[in-house]
Amino acid sequence: MSDHLALQAHTTLWGSEIVNDRVFCGAFLRAAVASQYGKIQLLNPVGSNRVVYVMYVNPIPQTLMSIRIGRYDTALGTNLTTVSNTALDGAAPVATLNSDASVTQELAASYFAVTRSIANGAWSGLMPLTHIPFRLTPGMGIMLEGDTVNIAFQGSIYWAEKVYRPS
């Protein structure tokens, strides 16, 4: 096996080997909507036969605000198409990147992290999820939700997908 193929076939994520993984980056822009909270979601659809490992999240709000990250398994209204494959095999992603806005906060009482950010600034660069590695089996999703109405935010999510082997 060539070094190129060996590099493609093996990578380490949180100390466990993932073989033939596929790595993706999804960029998003959640436009401001009057009196509504912006939301971005990465969803591993039911029946995907893949496990999604979220490696980095990098939201950039346009003004000072908190962004909550939490589990949210119901697909948001708009599927975004700004997903790039960063793996070498050219495969398309199974997970979907979705967006929405609403007058209610879904994660107001249940979230993994709240991080305050400066306007137009990232969370000190990329936020590695080494302490909260999101593992999304089929049917699971995570959502980023702003805590302030009528504020846009943008950014990116990086994730890996591998074949799902139920225990």
N, C-alpha and C positions, 0 to 999 in steps of 0.2 A: 504494500500500500504506500503510495507516495506521501510525503510530508503534508502536501496540500490537502489530500483526502483525509488524512489522520486528523489534521487540525479542524476540518469541517465536521468530522464525526464525533469528536469528543470535546466537551467543555465542562467546567466545574462551576456549579452554582450552589452556594451555601453548603459546600463540603460534600455534596452528593453528585455523582456523575450523571449527566444527561447525554444520552447517545442519540445522534441524528436529530438534534433539536432544530427548531426554526426560530429565528430571532426577528422581532419586528419593532418598528417605531411608528407610533401614531401621533401625528401633530393635530392640534385642535385649536379652534377659536370659538369661544362662547360669547356671542355678541350680547351687549346689554339690552335688557327688556324692561320697560317701565313697570315698576312695582312687582317684579318677579325675580326669583333666585335662579342664577345660572347653574347648570348641571352638565357634567361630562361623565360618561360611563364606558368602561371596558367590560364586555359581556362575553362569556364563554357559552355559546348556545347549547341547549339541550340536544343530545344526540351527536355532539361534535366528535366524540371519541378522542379528545385531546385534553390535556391538562395545561392550563396557562399559569406561568410563573411571572408575576409582575416584578420587574427588577428595579425600575426607576420611575419616578413621577416628578415632573418639572412644571408646575403651574406658575404662571406669571400674571398676577392681577394688574389692572390698570390703575388701581388706587389701593391704599392701605385697607386690607380686609383679611379675614380668616377664611381658609378653605378647609372644609372637613373632608376626610376620606373614610368611607365606610362601605360595608357590604350592601349591595342593592341588586337583586336578581331579576327585577322586572325591566324589560327593555325600554329605554327612553325613546321618545318620538322620532328623532331624526338620525338616520345612519350617516356617519361621516365617511368620506372616501379617501381621506388624506393618510393612508397607511403605506409605509415603505417597508420592503423586505430587506433586512440587513444580513440575512443568511446567504450562503453561497449557492444554494440549490434553486433559487427562484420561485419557491412555492408561495402560494397565496395564504394569507392568514385565515384561521378559522374564527378567532375572536372578532367581535365587531366593536367599533368605536362609535358611541352614540352621544347625542346632545339633546338638551331640552331646557326649558325654563318654566317655572310655575310659581304660583303665589304661596305655595306651602314649602316648608323645609322637610325633606324626608329624613335627614340625618341629624336633626336638631338634638335628639336625646340619645343617639346611638352612633358613635363614630370611633375610629381608631386613633386619629390624630387631628389636632387643630394647630395650624401653624400661621402665625402672623407674618405678613410679607410687606416689604416696602413697595411703593407704587412702581410699576414697570420693572420690578426686580424679581429674580428667581429666588427660591429658597436656598440661598448660599450655593448656587449651582444646582446640580442634580441631587435629588434626595434619595440616597440608596436605602432600600427597604430591608436592611440587614436585620433589624430588630422586629420588623413586622412584615416578613416575606409573605405576600399574598399568593396563595395557591388556590386557583379557581378550577374546580372540577366542572364537568358539563352541567349547565344550568345556573352557575354562579357568576356574579359580577361584582365589580367595585364601582363606586361613584365618587367623583369630586364635586362638592357643592359649596358655592359661595355663601357667606353668612350675611351678606348685604344685598339688598335689591338694587337693580338697575346698574350693575357694574359688570363690565366685560372681563374675561380672563382668557389667556391662551397658554399654550405649553405643549408638552409631549409626554407620552407614556411609552416605556420600553418593556417588552415582554418576550418570553420564550414559550414555545409550545412543544409538547412531547406526547407520545401515544399514552392514552389513559389505560391503566391496568388496575381495575377495581380489586381491593383486597378481600 
